[in-house]
Amino acid sequence: MKKILNNLSKVISTKTLSEIAKKRLKRDLETIRERIQKNEYESSGIVFNTFDVPDKTQQFLSHLKTYSEIGNTWALILNSLPVHEYKNVLDLCPGFTPKIELALFYIKFKGEVTILDNEQESINRVTDFSKLIRPEFKITSYRHNLFTTSKKKFPFIIGNHIIDDLILFYFMGKNHLRLKDLYEKEHILIKTWERIYKNKKQNLQEISDKLTQIFINLVSNDGYLCLSQYRSYLEKMLNLDQAFLFTKKVCSKIENNLLKNGFTKIPINDMGHNCYFNSTDVIVLKK
Ligand SMILES: C[S@@+](CC[C@H](N)C(=O)[O-])C[C@H]1O[C@@H](n2cnc3c(N)ncnc32)[C@H](O)[C@@H]1O
């Protein structure tokens, strides 16, 4: 074992690795460390074959199917709203996946779709993917941190499952932690949520007020704000029930605050069983 570790250390120190190769290697080594600590080698080793095409295709298709299901659910919601009367739709914080763009593709939206995210990498991924489906809409981007003042306003804003990420971004910033670490290391995600619940009442008030102000500033007059917040795969896998409940409370508080600030609620009809999330997971407000 010692010899293997020495050899490994030698190879790593002599080889020039690209940034992405370094990142993958670090993640693999970290996985091995965690597996040893949790005694997972007692039951099995890591089995992963890069050339297992059927397995890779199955994984890829399963992700694509989920994006498409979410896109179809949004398409159903958007079909009940006058989205075609608006020239611009803003996709708020899409992460890496073009769910809103798929929805707008399904409903044949012909205006401009702006992708707003703090990370250029997210904007690039969503733009690249969207181009593959050759949509009728034009794609533009706005790299912006929502917790700073935006000079731009938007007439039709959609945010799919973003409130939890904005809560984390805000409280990580307050604690001088990096958001990147959060998505790569699950224990940091769990720890951050635990920190947030410790001062639940005050944090709920603080973040709800911040986000309310952000939405008031970002939505133009007569504009729409559509937000969804459902129990995600990650929340189910990591048993983040408290995080989900806290996020839902923040959503309700934002909704109430906005209703007190001149927004009106647009009811969404029950969408049936074939949808990825249902009407109780969506807030649609008009300014
Ligand atoms: C995990 S994604 C959100 C989920 C995504 N909408 C979906 O449907 O899968 C989180 C995204 O929000 C972005 N983000 C987080 N905080 C932000 C902020 N303060 N301003 C702008 N973008 C932010 C991140 O860069 C990331 O791309």
The ligand as an SDF file (V2000), in Angstrom:
LIG
                    3D

 27 29  0  0  0  0  0  0  0  0999 V2000
  -28.1250   25.1890   -9.0840 C   0  0  0  0  0  0  0  0  0  0  0  0
  -28.5460   26.5430  -10.1020 S   0  0  0  0  0  0  0  0  0  0  0  0
  -30.2370   26.8180   -9.7800 C   0  0  0  0  0  0  0  0  0  0  0  0
  -31.1320   25.7350  -10.3060 C   0  0  0  0  0  0  0  0  0  0  0  0
  -31.4430   25.8820  -11.7530 C   0  0  0  0  0  0  0  0  0  0  0  0
  -32.2730   27.0320  -12.0000 N   0  0  0  0  0  0  0  0  0  0  0  0
  -32.1410   24.6140  -12.2400 C   0  0  0  0  0  0  0  0  0  0  0  0
  -33.2740   24.6670  -12.6660 O   0  0  0  0  0  0  0  0  0  0  0  0
  -31.4970   23.5690  -12.1900 O   0  0  0  0  0  0  0  0  0  0  0  0
  -27.8380   27.8860   -9.2550 C   0  0  0  0  0  0  0  0  0  0  0  0
  -27.3470   28.9900  -10.1610 C   0  0  0  0  0  0  0  0  0  0  0  0
  -27.5960   30.2160   -9.5180 O   0  0  0  0  0  0  0  0  0  0  0  0
  -26.4920   31.0590   -9.7350 C   0  0  0  0  0  0  0  0  0  0  0  0
  -26.4460   32.0390   -8.6570 N   0  0  0  0  0  0  0  0  0  0  0  0
  -26.3440   31.7890   -7.3370 C   0  0  0  0  0  0  0  0  0  0  0  0
  -26.3340   32.9390   -6.6610 N   0  0  0  0  0  0  0  0  0  0  0  0
  -26.4400   33.9360   -7.5680 C   0  0  0  0  0  0  0  0  0  0  0  0
  -26.4680   35.3510   -7.4780 C   0  0  0  0  0  0  0  0  0  0  0  0
  -26.3560   35.9670   -6.3000 N   0  0  0  0  0  0  0  0  0  0  0  0
  -26.6110   36.0640   -8.6020 N   0  0  0  0  0  0  0  0  0  0  0  0
  -26.7000   35.4490   -9.7950 C   0  0  0  0  0  0  0  0  0  0  0  0
  -26.6440   34.1170   -9.9510 N   0  0  0  0  0  0  0  0  0  0  0  0
  -26.5170   33.3610   -8.8490 C   0  0  0  0  0  0  0  0  0  0  0  0
  -25.3070   30.1260   -9.7290 C   0  0  0  0  0  0  0  0  0  0  0  0
  -24.2060   30.6860  -10.4120 O   0  0  0  0  0  0  0  0  0  0  0  0
  -25.8670   28.9040  -10.4350 C   0  0  0  0  0  0  0  0  0  0  0  0
  -25.6170   28.9460  -11.8080 O   0  0  0  0  0  0  0  0  0  0  0  0
  1  2  1  0
  2  3  1  0
  2 10  1  0
  3  4  1  0
  4  5  1  0
  5  6  1  0
  5  7  1  0
  7  8  2  0
  7  9  1  0
 10 11  1  0
 11 12  1  0
 11 26  1  0
 12 13  1  0
 13 14  1  0
 13 24  1  0
 14 15  1  0
 14 23  1  0
 15 16  2  0
 16 17  1  0
 17 18  1  0
 17 23  2  0
 18 19  1  0
 18 20  2  0
 20 21  1  0
 21 22  2  0
 22 23  1  0
 24 25  1  0
 24 26  1  0
 26 27  1  0
M  CHG  2   2   1   9  -1
M  END
$$$$
